Amino acid sequence: MKLIILILAVVFLIFAFGYLYKQELIIKLHAFLNLFVFNDSYILHYRRRVGIICLLISLFLFFLALNG
Protein backbone atom coordinates (compact mmCIF):
# COMPACT_ATOMS: atom_id res chain seq x y z
CA MET A 1 0.00 0.00 0.00
CA LYS A 2 2.84 2.37 0.81
CA LEU A 3 4.38 1.68 -2.58
CA ILE A 4 1.16 2.62 -4.39
CA ILE A 5 0.87 5.85 -2.40
CA LEU A 6 4.51 6.65 -3.07
CA ILE A 7 4.06 6.09 -6.82
CA LEU A 8 0.97 8.32 -6.84
CA ALA A 9 2.91 11.00 -4.98
CA VAL A 10 5.67 10.90 -7.58
CA VAL A 11 3.14 11.09 -10.42
CA PHE A 12 1.45 14.13 -8.89
CA LEU A 13 4.83 15.73 -8.25
CA ILE A 14 5.75 15.30 -11.91
CA PHE A 15 2.40 16.77 -12.95
CA ALA A 16 2.91 19.69 -10.58
CA PHE A 17 6.32 20.58 -11.99
CA GLY A 18 5.00 20.03 -15.50
CA TYR A 19 2.16 22.45 -14.99
CA LEU A 20 4.36 25.00 -13.24
CA TYR A 21 7.51 24.92 -15.36
CA LYS A 22 7.16 22.81 -18.52
CA GLN A 23 3.84 23.58 -20.17
CA GLU A 24 5.11 22.11 -23.43
CA LEU A 25 5.37 18.65 -21.85
CA ILE A 26 1.80 18.81 -20.59
CA ILE A 27 0.57 19.89 -24.02
CA LYS A 28 2.50 16.97 -25.59
CA LEU A 29 0.96 14.65 -23.01
CA HIS A 30 -2.43 16.04 -23.98
CA ALA A 31 -1.76 15.28 -27.62
CA PHE A 32 -0.62 11.76 -26.75
CA LEU A 33 -3.41 10.83 -24.35
CA ASN A 34 -6.19 12.98 -25.86
CA LEU A 35 -8.22 13.13 -22.66
CA PHE A 36 -11.02 15.54 -21.89
CA VAL A 37 -9.30 16.72 -18.69
CA PHE A 38 -6.34 18.27 -20.47
CA ASN A 39 -7.90 20.73 -22.88
CA ASP A 40 -5.65 23.56 -24.04
CA SER A 41 -7.67 26.41 -22.57
CA TYR A 42 -7.63 24.75 -19.15
CA ILE A 43 -3.84 24.40 -19.25
CA LEU A 44 -3.31 27.97 -20.35
CA HIS A 45 -5.72 29.58 -17.90
CA TYR A 46 -5.33 27.44 -14.79
CA ARG A 47 -1.77 26.07 -14.96
CA ARG A 48 -0.60 27.57 -11.66
CA ARG A 49 -3.71 26.52 -9.77
CA VAL A 50 -3.53 22.95 -11.06
CA GLY A 51 0.22 22.85 -10.46
CA ILE A 52 -0.15 23.94 -6.84
CA ILE A 53 -2.96 21.42 -6.26
CA CYS A 54 -0.84 18.59 -7.73
CA LEU A 55 2.10 19.70 -5.59
CA LEU A 56 -0.01 19.66 -2.43
CA ILE A 57 -1.47 16.25 -3.26
CA SER A 58 2.01 14.83 -3.88
CA LEU A 59 3.34 16.25 -0.61
CA PHE A 60 0.35 14.78 1.25
CA LEU A 61 0.90 11.38 -0.39
CA PHE A 62 4.62 11.48 0.44
CA PHE A 63 3.67 12.22 4.06
CA LEU A 64 1.24 9.29 4.08
CA ALA A 65 3.77 6.93 2.53
CA LEU A 66 6.57 7.84 4.90
CA ASN A 67 4.56 8.12 8.12
CA GLY A 68 1.73 5.73 7.27
C-alpha positions in Angstrom: 0.0 0.0 0.0 2.8 2.4 0.8 4.4 1.7 -2.6 1.2 2.6 -4.4 0.9 5.8 -2.4 4.5 6.6 -3.1 4.1 6.1 -6.8 1.0 8.3 -6.8 2.9 11.0 -5.0 5.7 10.9 -7.6 3.1 11.1 -10.4 1.4 14.1 -8.9 4.8 15.7 -8.3 5.8 15.3 -11.9 2.4 16.8 -13.0 2.9 19.7 -10.6 6.3 20.6 -12.0 5.0 20.0 -15.5 2.2 22.5 -15.0 4.4 25.0 -13.2 7.5 24.9 -15.4 7.2 22.8 -18.5 3.8 23.6 -20.2 5.1 22.1 -23.4 5.4 18.6 -21.9 1.8 18.8 -20.6 0.6 19.9 -24.0 2.5 17.0 -25.6 1.0 14.6 -23.0 -2.4 16.0 -24.0 -1.8 15.3 -27.6 -0.6 11.8 -26.8 -3.4 10.8 -24.4 -6.2 13.0 -25.9 -8.2 13.1 -22.7 -11.0 15.5 -21.9 -9.3 16.7 -18.7 -6.3 18.3 -20.5 -7.9 20.7 -22.9 -5.6 23.6 -24.0 -7.7 26.4 -22.6 -7.6 24.7 -19.1 -3.8 24.4 -19.3 -3.3 28.0 -20.3 -5.7 29.6 -17.9 -5.3 27.4 -14.8 -1.8 26.1 -15.0 -0.6 27.6 -11.7 -3.7 26.5 -9.8 -3.5 23.0 -11.1 0.2 22.8 -10.5 -0.2 23.9 -6.8 -3.0 21.4 -6.3 -0.8 18.6 -7.7 2.1 19.7 -5.6 0.0 19.7 -2.4 -1.5 16.3 -3.3 2.0 14.8 -3.9 3.3 16.3 -0.6 0.4 14.8 1.3 0.9 11.4 -0.4 4.6 11.5 0.4 3.7 12.2 4.1 1.2 9.3 4.1 3.8 6.9 2.5 6.6 7.8 4.9 4.6 8.1 8.1 1.7 5.7 7.3 
